[in-house]
Amino acid sequence: MITSLNLHGFKHQDAFREVDKFIGESMLHGLGEVYIVTGMSDDMKAIVYSVLEDYGDISCEEDWWNKGKLIIDLK
């Protein structure tokens, strides 16, 4: 199972669907932690946060070394 999603090259209108699909499949496969590469786009990060709100209690934080990468804890 793939543990990361790179949103570079995705249009904003397509990103919500891709993130939702990725998070849903990751949860179904029982993954504990996944990564989403957003780049430095605040709009793309906002899309990811918006998807995560639909899933309830999932924590998300920026990677300390790479501010364009989000670490999602699915546990």
mmCIF file of the N, C-alpha and C atoms, coordinates in Angstrom:
data_MODEL
# 
_entry.id   MODEL 
# 
loop_
_atom_site.group_PDB 
_atom_site.id 
_atom_site.type_symbol 
_atom_site.label_atom_id 
_atom_site.label_alt_id 
_atom_site.label_comp_id 
_atom_site.label_asym_id 
_atom_site.label_entity_id 
_atom_site.label_seq_id 
_atom_site.pdbx_PDB_ins_code 
_atom_site.Cartn_x 
_atom_site.Cartn_y 
_atom_site.Cartn_z 
_atom_site.occupancy 
_atom_site.B_iso_or_equiv 
_atom_site.pdbx_formal_charge 
_atom_site.auth_seq_id 
_atom_site.auth_comp_id 
_atom_site.auth_asym_id 
_atom_site.auth_atom_id 
_atom_site.pdbx_PDB_model_num 
ATOM 1   N N  . MET A 1 1  ? 0.847   -1.191 0.000   1.00 0.00 ? 1  MET A N  1 
ATOM 2   C CA . MET A 1 1  ? 0.000   0.000  0.000   1.00 0.00 ? 1  MET A CA 1 
ATOM 3   C C  . MET A 1 1  ? 0.884   1.241  0.000   1.00 0.00 ? 1  MET A C  1 
ATOM 4   N N  . ILE A 1 2  ? 0.509   2.222  -0.774  1.00 0.00 ? 2  ILE A N  1 
ATOM 5   C CA . ILE A 1 2  ? 1.241   3.479  -0.854  1.00 0.00 ? 2  ILE A CA 1 
ATOM 6   C C  . ILE A 1 2  ? 0.951   4.293  0.401   1.00 0.00 ? 2  ILE A C  1 
ATOM 7   N N  . THR A 1 3  ? 2.002   4.845  1.001   1.00 0.00 ? 3  THR A N  1 
ATOM 8   C CA . THR A 1 3  ? 1.826   5.597  2.247   1.00 0.00 ? 3  THR A CA 1 
ATOM 9   C C  . THR A 1 3  ? 1.976   7.097  2.055   1.00 0.00 ? 3  THR A C  1 
ATOM 10  N N  . SER A 1 4  ? 2.073   7.560  0.809   1.00 0.00 ? 4  SER A N  1 
ATOM 11  C CA . SER A 1 4  ? 2.158   8.998  0.595   1.00 0.00 ? 4  SER A CA 1 
ATOM 12  C C  . SER A 1 4  ? 1.420   9.388  -0.680  1.00 0.00 ? 4  SER A C  1 
ATOM 13  N N  . LEU A 1 5  ? 0.952   10.617 -0.685  1.00 0.00 ? 5  LEU A N  1 
ATOM 14  C CA . LEU A 1 5  ? 0.263   11.193 -1.833  1.00 0.00 ? 5  LEU A CA 1 
ATOM 15  C C  . LEU A 1 5  ? 0.943   12.509 -2.156  1.00 0.00 ? 5  LEU A C  1 
ATOM 16  N N  . ASN A 1 6  ? 1.383   12.658 -3.387  1.00 0.00 ? 6  ASN A N  1 
ATOM 17  C CA . ASN A 1 6  ? 2.030   13.885 -3.829  1.00 0.00 ? 6  ASN A CA 1 
ATOM 18  C C  . ASN A 1 6  ? 1.028   14.665 -4.670  1.00 0.00 ? 6  ASN A C  1 
ATOM 19  N N  . LEU A 1 7  ? 0.649   15.844 -4.202  1.00 0.00 ? 7  LEU A N  1 
ATOM 20  C CA . LEU A 1 7  ? -0.358  16.649 -4.887  1.00 0.00 ? 7  LEU A CA 1 
ATOM 21  C C  . LEU A 1 7  ? 0.228   17.599 -5.929  1.00 0.00 ? 7  LEU A C  1 
ATOM 22  N N  . HIS A 1 8  ? 1.538   17.579 -6.113  1.00 0.00 ? 8  HIS A N  1 
ATOM 23  C CA . HIS A 1 8  ? 2.131   18.407 -7.169  1.00 0.00 ? 8  HIS A CA 1 
ATOM 24  C C  . HIS A 1 8  ? 1.522   17.997 -8.509  1.00 0.00 ? 8  HIS A C  1 
ATOM 25  N N  . GLY A 1 9  ? 1.100   18.979 -9.258  1.00 0.00 ? 9  GLY A N  1 
ATOM 26  C CA . GLY A 1 9  ? 0.515   18.712 -10.571 1.00 0.00 ? 9  GLY A CA 1 
ATOM 27  C C  . GLY A 1 9  ? -0.995  18.538 -10.549 1.00 0.00 ? 9  GLY A C  1 
ATOM 28  N N  . PHE A 1 10 ? -1.598  18.405 -9.378  1.00 0.00 ? 10 PHE A N  1 
ATOM 29  C CA . PHE A 1 10 ? -3.051  18.306 -9.291  1.00 0.00 ? 10 PHE A CA 1 
ATOM 30  C C  . PHE A 1 10 ? -3.670  19.699 -9.287  1.00 0.00 ? 10 PHE A C  1 
ATOM 31  N N  . LYS A 1 11 ? -4.781  19.830 -9.967  1.00 0.00 ? 11 LYS A N  1 
ATOM 32  C CA . LYS A 1 11 ? -5.549  21.067 -9.901  1.00 0.00 ? 11 LYS A CA 1 
ATOM 33  C C  . LYS A 1 11 ? -6.279  21.089 -8.568  1.00 0.00 ? 11 LYS A C  1 
ATOM 34  N N  . HIS A 1 12 ? -6.502  22.279 -8.045  1.00 0.00 ? 12 HIS A N  1 
ATOM 35  C CA . HIS A 1 12 ? -7.172  22.394 -6.749  1.00 0.00 ? 12 HIS A CA 1 
ATOM 36  C C  . HIS A 1 12 ? -8.536  21.710 -6.761  1.00 0.00 ? 12 HIS A C  1 
ATOM 37  N N  . GLN A 1 13 ? -9.277  21.822 -7.845  1.00 0.00 ? 13 GLN A N  1 
ATOM 38  C CA . GLN A 1 13 ? -10.617 21.218 -7.888  1.00 0.00 ? 13 GLN A CA 1 
ATOM 39  C C  . GLN A 1 13 ? -10.563 19.692 -7.868  1.00 0.00 ? 13 GLN A C  1 
ATOM 40  N N  . ASP A 1 14 ? -9.431  19.097 -8.235  1.00 0.00 ? 14 ASP A N  1 
ATOM 41  C CA . ASP A 1 14 ? -9.289  17.641 -8.211  1.00 0.00 ? 14 ASP A CA 1 
ATOM 42  C C  . ASP A 1 14 ? -8.674  17.120 -6.911  1.00 0.00 ? 14 ASP A C  1 
ATOM 43  N N  . ALA A 1 15 ? -8.025  18.000 -6.179  1.00 0.00 ? 15 ALA A N  1 
ATOM 44  C CA . ALA A 1 15 ? -7.274  17.587 -4.986  1.00 0.00 ? 15 ALA A CA 1 
ATOM 45  C C  . ALA A 1 15 ? -8.184  17.026 -3.890  1.00 0.00 ? 15 ALA A C  1 
ATOM 46  N N  . PHE A 1 16 ? -9.341  17.629 -3.666  1.00 0.00 ? 16 PHE A N  1 
ATOM 47  C CA . PHE A 1 16 ? -10.238 17.166 -2.602  1.00 0.00 ? 16 PHE A CA 1 
ATOM 48  C C  . PHE A 1 16 ? -10.570 15.693 -2.809  1.00 0.00 ? 16 PHE A C  1 
ATOM 49  N N  . ARG A 1 17 ? -10.968 15.332 -4.020  1.00 0.00 ? 17 ARG A N  1 
ATOM 50  C CA . ARG A 1 17 ? -11.342 13.946 -4.329  1.00 0.00 ? 17 ARG A CA 1 
ATOM 51  C C  . ARG A 1 17 ? -10.157 12.995 -4.145  1.00 0.00 ? 17 ARG A C  1 
ATOM 52  N N  . GLU A 1 18 ? -8.978  13.402 -4.598  1.00 0.00 ? 18 GLU A N  1 
ATOM 53  C CA . GLU A 1 18 ? -7.798  12.549 -4.483  1.00 0.00 ? 18 GLU A CA 1 
ATOM 54  C C  . GLU A 1 18 ? -7.395  12.330 -3.027  1.00 0.00 ? 18 GLU A C  1 
ATOM 55  N N  . VAL A 1 19 ? -7.454  13.390 -2.228  1.00 0.00 ? 19 VAL A N  1 
ATOM 56  C CA . VAL A 1 19 ? -7.104  13.272 -0.809  1.00 0.00 ? 19 VAL A CA 1 
ATOM 57  C C  . VAL A 1 19 ? -8.122  12.394 -0.099  1.00 0.00 ? 19 VAL A C  1 
ATOM 58  N N  . ASP A 1 20 ? -9.398  12.596 -0.378  1.00 0.00 ? 20 ASP A N  1 
ATOM 59  C CA . ASP A 1 20 ? -10.454 11.802 0.243   1.00 0.00 ? 20 ASP A CA 1 
ATOM 60  C C  . ASP A 1 20 ? -10.279 10.319 -0.093  1.00 0.00 ? 20 ASP A C  1 
ATOM 61  N N  . LYS A 1 21 ? -10.021 10.014 -1.337  1.00 0.00 ? 21 LYS A N  1 
ATOM 62  C CA . LYS A 1 21 ? -9.799  8.629  -1.765  1.00 0.00 ? 21 LYS A CA 1 
ATOM 63  C C  . LYS A 1 21 ? -8.573  8.037  -1.067  1.00 0.00 ? 21 LYS A C  1 
ATOM 64  N N  . PHE A 1 22 ? -7.488  8.792  -1.006  1.00 0.00 ? 22 PHE A N  1 
ATOM 65  C CA . PHE A 1 22 ? -6.245  8.329  -0.385  1.00 0.00 ? 22 PHE A CA 1 
ATOM 66  C C  . PHE A 1 22 ? -6.437  8.048  1.100   1.00 0.00 ? 22 PHE A C  1 
ATOM 67  N N  . ILE A 1 23 ? -7.081  8.962  1.817   1.00 0.00 ? 23 ILE A N  1 
ATOM 68  C CA . ILE A 1 23 ? -7.293  8.780  3.264   1.00 0.00 ? 23 ILE A CA 1 
ATOM 69  C C  . ILE A 1 23 ? -8.216  7.583  3.503   1.00 0.00 ? 23 ILE A C  1 
ATOM 70  N N  . GLY A 1 24 ? -9.302  7.490  2.753   1.00 0.00 ? 24 GLY A N  1 
ATOM 71  C CA . GLY A 1 24 ? -10.230 6.373  2.914   1.00 0.00 ? 24 GLY A CA 1 
ATOM 72  C C  . GLY A 1 24 ? -9.565  5.023  2.688   1.00 0.00 ? 24 GLY A C  1 
ATOM 73  N N  . GLU A 1 25 ? -8.791  4.904  1.604   1.00 0.00 ? 25 GLU A N  1 
ATOM 74  C CA . GLU A 1 25 ? -8.110  3.642  1.313   1.00 0.00 ? 25 GLU A CA 1 
ATOM 75  C C  . GLU A 1 25 ? -7.044  3.334  2.364   1.00 0.00 ? 25 GLU A C  1 
ATOM 76  N N  . SER A 1 26 ? -6.356  4.356  2.834   1.00 0.00 ? 26 SER A N  1 
ATOM 77  C CA . SER A 1 26 ? -5.324  4.160  3.862   1.00 0.00 ? 26 SER A CA 1 
ATOM 78  C C  . SER A 1 26 ? -5.940  3.640  5.151   1.00 0.00 ? 26 SER A C  1 
ATOM 79  N N  . MET A 1 27 ? -7.098  4.169  5.505   1.00 0.00 ? 27 MET A N  1 
ATOM 80  C CA . MET A 1 27 ? -7.774  3.709  6.715   1.00 0.00 ? 27 MET A CA 1 
ATOM 81  C C  . MET A 1 27 ? -8.270  2.274  6.543   1.00 0.00 ? 27 MET A C  1 
ATOM 82  N N  . LEU A 1 28 ? -8.809  1.959  5.372   1.00 0.00 ? 28 LEU A N  1 
ATOM 83  C CA . LEU A 1 28 ? -9.287  0.598  5.113   1.00 0.00 ? 28 LEU A CA 1 
ATOM 84  C C  . LEU A 1 28 ? -8.162  -0.429 5.200   1.00 0.00 ? 28 LEU A C  1 
ATOM 85  N N  . HIS A 1 29 ? -6.956  -0.021 4.826   1.00 0.00 ? 29 HIS A N  1 
ATOM 86  C CA . HIS A 1 29 ? -5.803  -0.914 4.882   1.00 0.00 ? 29 HIS A CA 1 
ATOM 87  C C  . HIS A 1 29 ? -5.123  -0.905 6.255   1.00 0.00 ? 29 HIS A C  1 
ATOM 88  N N  . GLY A 1 30 ? -5.664  -0.139 7.189   1.00 0.00 ? 30 GLY A N  1 
ATOM 89  C CA . GLY A 1 30 ? -5.148  -0.138 8.549   1.00 0.00 ? 30 GLY A CA 1 
ATOM 90  C C  . GLY A 1 30 ? -3.828  0.593  8.732   1.00 0.00 ? 30 GLY A C  1 
ATOM 91  N N  . LEU A 1 31 ? -3.511  1.511  7.828   1.00 0.00 ? 31 LEU A N  1 
ATOM 92  C CA . LEU A 1 31 ? -2.266  2.265  7.977   1.00 0.00 ? 31 LEU A CA 1 
ATOM 93  C C  . LEU A 1 31 ? -2.372  3.223  9.161   1.00 0.00 ? 31 LEU A C  1 
ATOM 94  N N  . GLY A 1 32 ? -1.305  3.378  9.890   1.00 0.00 ? 32 GLY A N  1 
ATOM 95  C CA . GLY A 1 32 ? -1.308  4.252  11.057  1.00 0.00 ? 32 GLY A CA 1 
ATOM 96  C C  . GLY A 1 32 ? -0.887  5.675  10.747  1.00 0.00 ? 32 GLY A C  1 
ATOM 97  N N  . GLU A 1 33 ? -0.013  5.819  9.750   1.00 0.00 ? 33 GLU A N  1 
ATOM 98  C CA . GLU A 1 33 ? 0.507   7.144  9.427   1.00 0.00 ? 33 GLU A CA 1 
ATOM 99  C C  . GLU A 1 33 ? 0.743   7.231  7.926   1.00 0.00 ? 33 GLU A C  1 
ATOM 100 N N  . VAL A 1 34 ? 0.329   8.340  7.341   1.00 0.00 ? 34 VAL A N  1 
ATOM 101 C CA . VAL A 1 34 ? 0.551   8.585  5.921   1.00 0.00 ? 34 VAL A CA 1 
ATOM 102 C C  . VAL A 1 34 ? 1.039   10.018 5.743   1.00 0.00 ? 34 VAL A C  1 
ATOM 103 N N  . TYR A 1 35 ? 1.511   10.309 4.546   1.00 0.00 ? 35 TYR A N  1 
ATOM 104 C CA . TYR A 1 35 ? 2.067   11.625 4.244   1.00 0.00 ? 35 TYR A CA 1 
ATOM 105 C C  . TYR A 1 35 ? 1.397   12.193 3.005   1.00 0.00 ? 35 TYR A C  1 
ATOM 106 N N  . ILE A 1 36 ? 1.160   13.493 3.038   1.00 0.00 ? 36 ILE A N  1 
ATOM 107 C CA . ILE A 1 36 ? 0.632   14.173 1.859   1.00 0.00 ? 36 ILE A CA 1 
ATOM 108 C C  . ILE A 1 36 ? 1.549   15.347 1.558   1.00 0.00 ? 36 ILE A C  1 
ATOM 109 N N  . VAL A 1 37 ? 2.091   15.348 0.350   1.00 0.00 ? 37 VAL A N  1 
ATOM 110 C CA . VAL A 1 37 ? 2.970   16.424 -0.092  1.00 0.00 ? 37 VAL A CA 1 
ATOM 111 C C  . VAL A 1 37 ? 2.098   17.464 -0.788  1.00 0.00 ? 37 VAL A C  1 
ATOM 112 N N  . THR A 1 38 ? 2.060   18.656 -0.201  1.00 0.00 ? 38 THR A N  1 
ATOM 113 C CA . THR A 1 38 ? 1.242   19.741 -0.735  1.00 0.00 ? 38 THR A CA 1 
ATOM 114 C C  . THR A 1 38 ? 2.077   20.817 -1.403  1.00 0.00 ? 38 THR A C  1 
ATOM 115 N N  . GLY A 1 39 ? 3.371   20.789 -1.177  1.00 0.00 ? 39 GLY A N  1 
ATOM 116 C CA . GLY A 1 39 ? 4.183   21.929 -1.569  1.00 0.00 ? 39 GLY A CA 1 
ATOM 117 C C  . GLY A 1 39 ? 3.899   23.064 -0.597  1.00 0.00 ? 39 GLY A C  1 
ATOM 118 N N  . MET A 1 40 ? 4.282   24.237 -0.936  1.00 0.00 ? 40 MET A N  1 
ATOM 119 C CA . MET A 1 40 ? 4.119   25.376 -0.022  1.00 0.00 ? 40 MET A CA 1 
ATOM 120 C C  . MET A 1 40 ? 2.771   26.080 -0.188  1.00 0.00 ? 40 MET A C  1 
ATOM 121 N N  . SER A 1 41 ? 1.876   25.506 -0.949  1.00 0.00 ? 41 SER A N  1 
ATOM 122 C CA . SER A 1 41 ? 0.578   26.113 -1.228  1.00 0.00 ? 41 SER A CA 1 
ATOM 123 C C  . SER A 1 41 ? -0.344  26.063 -0.009  1.00 0.00 ? 41 SER A C  1 
ATOM 124 N N  . ASP A 1 42 ? -0.676  27.215 0.523   1.00 0.00 ? 42 ASP A N  1 
ATOM 125 C CA . ASP A 1 42 ? -1.625  27.278 1.638   1.00 0.00 ? 42 ASP A CA 1 
ATOM 126 C C  . ASP A 1 42 ? -3.011  26.798 1.198   1.00 0.00 ? 42 ASP A C  1 
ATOM 127 N N  . ASP A 1 43 ? -3.368  27.059 -0.061  1.00 0.00 ? 43 ASP A N  1 
ATOM 128 C CA . ASP A 1 43 ? -4.669  26.608 -0.562  1.00 0.00 ? 43 ASP A CA 1 
ATOM 129 C C  . ASP A 1 43 ? -4.745  25.083 -0.594  1.00 0.00 ? 43 ASP A C  1 
ATOM 130 N N  . MET A 1 44 ? -3.668  24.437 -1.015  1.00 0.00 ? 44 MET A N  1 
ATOM 131 C CA . MET A 1 44 ? -3.656  22.975 -1.081  1.00 0.00 ? 44 MET A CA 1 
ATOM 132 C C  . MET A 1 44 ? -3.696  22.385 0.329   1.00 0.00 ? 44 MET A C  1 
ATOM 133 N N  . LYS A 1 45 ? -2.990  23.002 1.262   1.00 0.00 ? 45 LYS A N  1 
ATOM 134 C CA . LYS A 1 45 ? -3.039  22.537 2.658   1.00 0.00 ? 45 LYS A CA 1 
ATOM 135 C C  . LYS A 1 45 ? -4.455  22.675 3.206   1.00 0.00 ? 45 LYS A C  1 
ATOM 136 N N  . ALA A 1 46 ? -5.122  23.773 2.866   1.00 0.00 ? 46 ALA A N  1 
ATOM 137 C CA . ALA A 1 46 ? -6.494  23.992 3.337   1.00 0.00 ? 46 ALA A CA 1 
ATOM 138 C C  . ALA A 1 46 ? -7.434  22.911 2.800   1.00 0.00 ? 46 ALA A C  1 
ATOM 139 N N  . ILE A 1 47 ? -7.208  22.483 1.570   1.00 0.00 ? 47 ILE A N  1 
ATOM 140 C CA . ILE A 1 47 ? -8.022  21.403 0.998   1.00 0.00 ? 47 ILE A CA 1 
ATOM 141 C C  . ILE A 1 47 ? -7.824  20.120 1.800   1.00 0.00 ? 47 ILE A C  1 
ATOM 142 N N  . VAL A 1 48 ? -6.578  19.804 2.127   1.00 0.00 ? 48 VAL A N  1 
ATOM 143 C CA . VAL A 1 48 ? -6.291  18.592 2.913   1.00 0.00 ? 48 VAL A CA 1 
ATOM 144 C C  . VAL A 1 48 ? -6.975  18.682 4.276   1.00 0.00 ? 48 VAL A C  1 
ATOM 145 N N  . TYR A 1 49 ? -6.834  19.824 4.953   1.00 0.00 ? 49 TYR A N  1 
ATOM 146 C CA . TYR A 1 49 ? -7.465  19.989 6.270   1.00 0.00 ? 49 TYR A CA 1 
ATOM 147 C C  . TYR A 1 49 ? -8.982  19.852 6.163   1.00 0.00 ? 49 TYR A C  1 
ATOM 148 N N  . SER A 1 50 ? -9.553  20.351 5.095   1.00 0.00 ? 50 SER A N  1 
ATOM 149 C CA . SER A 1 50 ? -10.992 20.262 4.900   1.00 0.00 ? 50 SER A CA 1 
ATOM 150 C C  . SER A 1 50 ? -11.444 18.808 4.757   1.00 0.00 ? 50 SER A C  1 
ATOM 151 N N  . VAL A 1 51 ? -10.692 18.007 4.025   1.00 0.00 ? 51 VAL A N  1 
ATOM 152 C CA . VAL A 1 51 ? -11.012 16.581 3.895   1.00 0.00 ? 51 VAL A CA 1 
ATOM 153 C C  . VAL A 1 51 ? -10.908 15.898 5.253   1.00 0.00 ? 51 VAL A C  1 
ATOM 154 N N  . LEU A 1 52 ? -9.856  16.197 5.993   1.00 0.00 ? 52 LEU A N  1 
ATOM 155 C CA . LEU A 1 52 ? -9.640  15.542 7.291   1.00 0.00 ? 52 LEU A CA 1 
ATOM 156 C C  . LEU A 1 52 ? -10.752 15.854 8.279   1.00 0.00 ? 52 LEU A C  1 
ATOM 157 N N  . GLU A 1 53 ? -11.358 17.036 8.180   1.00 0.00 ? 53 GLU A N  1 
ATOM 158 C CA . GLU A 1 53 ? -12.479 17.388 9.059   1.00 0.00 ? 53 GLU A CA 1 
ATOM 159 C C  . GLU A 1 53 ? -13.628 16.396 8.891   1.00 0.00 ? 53 GLU A C  1 
ATOM 160 N N  . ASP A 1 54 ? -13.828 15.912 7.666   1.00 0.00 ? 54 ASP A N  1 
ATOM 161 C CA . ASP A 1 54 ? -14.905 14.959 7.396   1.00 0.00 ? 54 ASP A CA 1 
ATOM 162 C C  . ASP A 1 54 ? -14.665 13.600 8.057   1.00 0.00 ? 54 ASP A C  1 
ATOM 163 N N  . TYR A 1 55 ? -13.423 13.309 8.385   1.00 0.00 ? 55 TYR A N  1 
ATOM 164 C CA . TYR A 1 55 ? -13.075 12.020 8.986   1.00 0.00 ? 55 TYR A CA 1 
ATOM 165 C C  . TYR A 1 55 ? -13.058 12.064 10.513  1.00 0.00 ? 55 TYR A C  1 
ATOM 166 N N  . GLY A 1 56 ? -13.279 13.212 11.081  1.00 0.00 ? 56 GLY A N  1 
ATOM 167 C CA . GLY A 1 56 ? -13.334 13.296 12.539  1.00 0.00 ? 56 GLY A CA 1 
ATOM 168 C C  . GLY A 1 56 ? -11.982 13.480 13.188  1.00 0.00 ? 56 GLY A C  1 
ATOM 169 N N  . ASP A 1 57 ? -11.676 12.617 14.140  1.00 0.00 ? 57 ASP A N  1 
ATOM 170 C CA . ASP A 1 57 ? -10.510 12.794 15.011  1.00 0.00 ? 57 ASP A CA 1 
ATOM 171 C C  . ASP A 1 57 ? -9.233  12.208 14.395  1.00 0.00 ? 57 ASP A C  1 
ATOM 172 N N  . ILE A 1 58 ? -8.698  12.915 13.406  1.00 0.00 ? 58 ILE A N  1 
ATOM 173 C CA . ILE A 1 58 ? -7.431  12.545 12.777  1.00 0.00 ? 58 ILE A CA 1 
ATOM 174 C C  . ILE A 1 58 ? -6.479  13.709 12.982  1.00 0.00 ? 58 ILE A C  1 
ATOM 175 N N  . SER A 1 59 ? -5.279  13.419 13.475  1.00 0.00 ? 59 SER A N  1 
ATOM 176 C CA . SER A 1 59 ? -4.330  14.516 13.689  1.00 0.00 ? 59 SER A CA 1 
ATOM 177 C C  . SER A 1 59 ? -3.453  14.708 12.459  1.00 0.00 ? 59 SER A C  1 
ATOM 178 N N  . CYS A 1 60 ? -3.062  15.951 12.262  1.00 0.00 ? 60 CYS A N  1 
ATOM 179 C CA . CYS A 1 60 ? -2.261  16.323 11.109  1.00 0.00 ? 60 CYS A CA 1 
ATOM 180 C C  . CYS A 1 60 ? -1.303  17.428 11.527  1.00 0.00 ? 60 CYS A C  1 
ATOM 181 N N  . GLU A 1 61 ? -0.061  17.303 11.086  1.00 0.00 ? 61 GLU A N  1 
ATOM 182 C CA . GLU A 1 61 ? 0.914   18.358 11.377  1.00 0.00 ? 61 GLU A CA 1 
ATOM 183 C C  . GLU A 1 61 ? 1.901   18.462 10.225  1.00 0.00 ? 61 GLU A C  1 
ATOM 184 N N  . GLU A 1 62 ? 2.500   19.636 10.113  1.00 0.00 ? 62 GLU A N  1 
ATOM 185 C CA . GLU A 1 62 ? 3.529   19.831 9.095   1.00 0.00 ? 62 GLU A CA 1 
ATOM 186 C C  . GLU A 1 62 ? 4.793   19.110 9.513   1.00 0.00 ? 62 GLU A C  1 
ATOM 187 N N  . ASP A 1 63 ? 5.469   18.541 8.549   1.00 0.00 ? 63 ASP A N  1 
ATOM 188 C CA . ASP A 1 63 ? 6.763   17.910 8.797   1.00 0.00 ? 63 ASP A CA 1 
ATOM 189 C C  . ASP A 1 63 ? 7.759   18.990 9.227   1.00 0.00 ? 63 ASP A C  1 
ATOM 190 N N  . TRP A 1 64 ? 8.508   18.724 10.254  1.00 0.00 ? 64 TRP A N  1 
ATOM 191 C CA . TRP A 1 64 ? 9.476   19.685 10.785  1.00 0.00 ? 64 TRP A CA 1 
ATOM 192 C C  . TRP A 1 64 ? 10.519  20.075 9.737   1.00 0.00 ? 64 TRP A C  1 
ATOM 193 N N  . TRP A 1 65 ? 10.977  19.102 8.946   1.00 0.00 ? 65 TRP A N  1 
ATOM 194 C CA . TRP A 1 65 ? 12.051  19.338 7.972   1.00 0.00 ? 65 TRP A CA 1 
ATOM 195 C C  . TRP A 1 65 ? 11.546  19.814 6.623   1.00 0.00 ? 65 TRP A C  1 
ATOM 196 N N  . ASN A 1 66 ? 10.285  19.518 6.326   1.00 0.00 ? 66 ASN A N  1 
ATOM 197 C CA . ASN A 1 66 ? 9.731   19.855 5.019   1.00 0.00 ? 66 ASN A CA 1 
ATOM 198 C C  . ASN A 1 66 ? 8.347   20.452 5.214   1.00 0.00 ? 66 ASN A C  1 
ATOM 199 N N  . LYS A 1 67 ? 8.242   21.754 5.191   1.00 0.00 ? 67 LYS A N  1 
ATOM 200 C CA . LYS A 1 67 ? 6.970   22.443 5.437   1.00 0.00 ? 67 LYS A CA 1 
ATOM 201 C C  . LYS A 1 67 ? 5.929   22.191 4.351   1.00 0.00 ? 67 LYS A C  1 
ATOM 202 N N  . GLY A 1 68 ? 6.339   21.579 3.253   1.00 0.00 ? 68 GLY A N  1 
ATOM 203 C CA . GLY A 1 68 ? 5.414   21.243 2.179   1.00 0.00 ? 68 GLY A CA 1 
ATOM 204 C C  . GLY A 1 68 ? 4.885   19.826 2.279   1.00 0.00 ? 68 GLY A C  1 
ATOM 205 N N  . LYS A 1 69 ? 5.088   19.192 3.424   1.00 0.00 ? 69 LYS A N  1 
ATOM 206 C CA . LYS A 1 69 ? 4.647   17.799 3.643   1.00 0.00 ? 69 LYS A CA 1 
ATOM 207 C C  . LYS A 1 69 ? 3.860   17.728 4.941   1.00 0.00 ? 69 LYS A C  1 
ATOM 208 N N  . LEU A 1 70 ? 2.701   17.105 4.873   1.00 0.00 ? 70 LEU A N  1 
ATOM 209 C CA . LEU A 1 70 ? 1.854   16.927 6.053   1.00 0.00 ? 70 LEU A CA 1 
ATOM 210 C C  . LEU A 1 70 ? 1.931   15.488 6.519   1.00 0.00 ? 70 LEU A C  1 
ATOM 211 N N  . ILE A 1 71 ? 2.019   15.308 7.826   1.00 0.00 ? 71 ILE A N  1 
ATOM 212 C CA . ILE A 1 71 ? 2.038   13.984 8.437   1.00 0.00 ? 71 ILE A CA 1 
ATOM 213 C C  . ILE A 1 71 ? 0.653   13.755 9.036   1.00 0.00 ? 71 ILE A C  1 
ATOM 214 N N  . ILE A 1 72 ? -0.009  12.706 8.580   1.00 0.00 ? 72 ILE A N  1 
ATOM 215 C CA . ILE A 1 72 ? -1.370  12.398 9.020   1.00 0.00 ? 72 ILE A CA 1 
ATOM 216 C C  . ILE A 1 72 ? -1.347  11.145 9.880   1.00 0.00 ? 72 ILE A C  1 
ATOM 217 N N  . ASP A 1 73 ? -1.811  11.270 11.121  1.00 0.00 ? 73 ASP A N  1 
ATOM 218 C CA . ASP A 1 73 ? -1.888  10.132 12.042  1.00 0.00 ? 73 ASP A CA 1 
ATOM 219 C C  . ASP A 1 73 ? -3.310  9.582  11.995  1.00 0.00 ? 73 ASP A C  1 
ATOM 220 N N  . LEU A 1 74 ? -3.467  8.396  11.467  1.00 0.00 ? 74 LEU A N  1 
ATOM 221 C CA . LEU A 1 74 ? -4.799  7.802  11.272  1.00 0.00 ? 74 LEU A CA 1 
ATOM 222 C C  . LEU A 1 74 ? -5.234  6.956  12.458  1.00 0.00 ? 74 LEU A C  1 
ATOM 223 N N  . LYS A 1 75 ? -4.440  6.861  13.486  1.00 0.00 ? 75 LYS A N  1 
ATOM 224 C CA . LYS A 1 75 ? -4.777  6.011  14.638  1.00 0.00 ? 75 LYS A CA 1 
ATOM 225 C C  . LYS A 1 75 ? -5.825  6.637  15.501  1.00 0.00 ? 75 LYS A C  1 
# 
